[in-house]
């Protein structure tokens, strides 16, 4: 049995990868959202808007519970809370306490601390009851989970029947010529931005390498089906730089 996975270009044990990933996000937590703006030239906002539209929180008082996994700084959670009605509640579950601390502070500053709560937890063993949420989302986080299939099974477990799972993740560029330009930008410019803003290029080298190792869209769609999701689909965006994956618990 293979007990190893990749951390960047290295082969590491599954548990060691989680420790290494935690260290990456501890280093970048305070500047994480700023770096997202700089690295994507702000386009990540449009990608997340598409995610919120797909989540489609109700506008009225009807109760709606979203579990946002690996969303520590609250960026997606706040968007959903503001888009939904007074019955909308979002629980952010993240394994990294530094990211959660940033999210809690931002929720207080925005007056959203009643609608958005933060819980420390592992995507591979979510601390929530079976069938406890109407929707589950994860944005740019699942590629950092050591056992992706286990995280998908957990997302399926906590969804109610009829619940919607949505995953926004970097994908495979499908526009000729753009792929080479994207690779140059990712491996040269992104680490340089990280060094200038965060003071350390290494976390961003890891993040770029993790994108390249993430399964192709159809392979990931099959992983979702294997975890129990039905009506699985995905939508490439920005020439395939990202994809929005969708599945239902039926």
N, C-alpha and C positions, 0 to 999 in steps of 0.2 A: 504493500500500500504506500502511495506517495504522500508523505507528510510535509512536503515543502511546497512553497509557492514563490512568486517573484516579488521582490521589493526593488523597483527600478530594474537594473540589469542583474541583480544578485538573486541567487536562490537562497531562501531563508525558511525556517520553520514557520508554520501558520501563526503560532502564538508570538513568535519574534516579530513577524510582520506587523501585528497589531501594536506592539510597543513602539516600533519604528514609525508607523503612521501617526500614532499619538504624539510623538516628538515633533514630527513635521508640523502638525496643526497647532501644537503649543507655541512653536516659534512664530507662526504667521497669524495667530488669532486676532491680534489687535489691528492688523492691516489687511485682513482677509478680503473684506468687501472693497476696499480701495484698490487692492491688487486685481480683483475681478474686473473693475472698471478699466484699469490701465491695460490689462492683458487682452481684453476683448474690445477695447475702444467703446465700451458701454453697451455692446450688443447683447451681453448677457441679460440685460434688463428686458429686451424684447423676447428672448428665449423663455425667461421666467414668466413674462406676461402670458405667453402661449400655454405654459404649464398651468397657471392659475385659471385661464379660460377653460382648459380641459377638466380641471378639478370641479369647476362650476358650483361654488358654494351657494346655497339658497339665499335670496335677498330678504326674506321675511323672518319670522320668529321660529320657523321650523328648526328643531335641533339638528345640528350637523357637526360631526366630529371628524377632524382630519388629524392623522398621525403623520408628522413630517420627520422622517428619519435622516440623521446626519445633517440636520439643518441648524447647527448650533447658534449661529449669529442671528437667526430669526428672519433672514431676508425673505424667504418664501412664505413663512408663517405670517408675517405682517401683511404681505400682499393679499393673502387669502382672507385674513381677518377683516381687512378694510374692504374687500370686495363682497364679503358675505353680510348677512343680516345679523340681528342681535342673537340669534340662536346658534351662530357659528362659533365653534371653539377649536383651537389648534393646540395640540401637544407636540412640542419639539423634543425628540429623543436623540441624544448625541452622546458618544462615548467620551468625548473630550471636555473636561471641566473648564478649561480656558476658553473654549469656544462658547460654552453655555454661559459663562460669566459675562461675556460680551453681549450675548443675546438678552439676558435678563436686564442688563443695564439699558439696552436700547428699548426694550419693551416698556420700562418705567418712563423713559424720556418721551415715548410716543403715546403714553396713556393707554397702552394695549395690554397691560399686565393682567387684566381680568379675562381677556379673551385668549391670550397666548401664555401657556405655561411651559416650563422647561424641566426635563427629566434626564438624568444621566442613565444611559443604558446602551447595551451592545446590540447592533442590528442582527446578530446571529442568535440572540436570545432575548427578544423584546420583553420588557417587564410589564406586559399588559395581557388581559384575559382574552380568551378566544372570542372572535366575533364581536369585538368591542368598538370598532370604528367604521364609519361610513366610507372613508377614503384613506389611502396611504400614499405618501409621495416621498421621493428621494431625488434630490437634485445635485448632480456632480459629486456624489458620495459613494455610490455602490462599487465603483472600481477600486476603492480603497479598502473594501471589506475583504478579509482573507478568504472566506468561504462564501462566495456569491450565491451559490445555490441554496445554502442554508438561510441566508438573509431573505431570499425570495420566498422560501417556505414559511418563514416567520411573518412576512408581510401578508401572505395569503391567510395564515392562521388568524391574525387579529382582525381581518376584515369581516364585516357582516355579509350575509348572502346578498348579492347585488352590489357589493362594495367594489370600488374602483381603485386600481393600483396604477400609479403614474411614475415613470422614471425618466428624468431628463439627464442625459449623459453625453459626453463627448463621443464622437463616432468616427467613421471612415470617410474622408473627403472623396467625393465622387465626380469632381470636375477636373478634367485634364489640365495640367499646368498649375492648378491651385494647390495640388497635393505637394509639389516640390516647394512652392513658396511657403506653404503652411509649415512644412517640416523645418525649413530654414528659420522661419520666425520662432517656432516653438523651441528649438534646441539652441538658438543663439540669442534671440532678443528677450524671450521670457525670463531666462535665468539672470540676464543683465538687469532687467527691471526689478527682479526680486532682490538682487544685491543692492541696488540703489535705494529701494523703498524699505525693505525689511532688514537689510544688512547681511543677507545670507542668500547665496544663489542655490545652494544644495536642495532646499525643500522644493524649489520650482523645477529643478532638474528631475527630481523624483516624480512630481506631478505630471510633467510632460511625458516621461517614460511610462507612467501608469496608463496614460491615455492610449499609447500605442499597443499596450498589451491587453486592452479591454476587448472582449469578443466582438466580432462583426455583428451588425444589426440582426441579421436573420439567426445567427447562432445564439444571440442573447434572447431573441423571441422564443426560440425553442427551449431555452433554459426556463423561461417564464411558463411555458406550457407544461414542462416537466414538473414545475412546482405546484401545478394545479390551476393556473389561470386559463381562462377561456376568452374567446373573441380578442385574441392577442393581435396587436398591430403596432406599427411604428411609423413615424413621420420624420424624414430627414429635414434639416433646416440649415440654411447658410451654406449650401453646397456640400452638405454632409458633415460639416464640422461638428454638429451635434445632432442627436435624434431624440424625439419624444416617444417613449415606449408606453403602451397602454395595455392593460389586461383587467379582467373582471373575475370576481369570485361568484360563480353561478351555481 
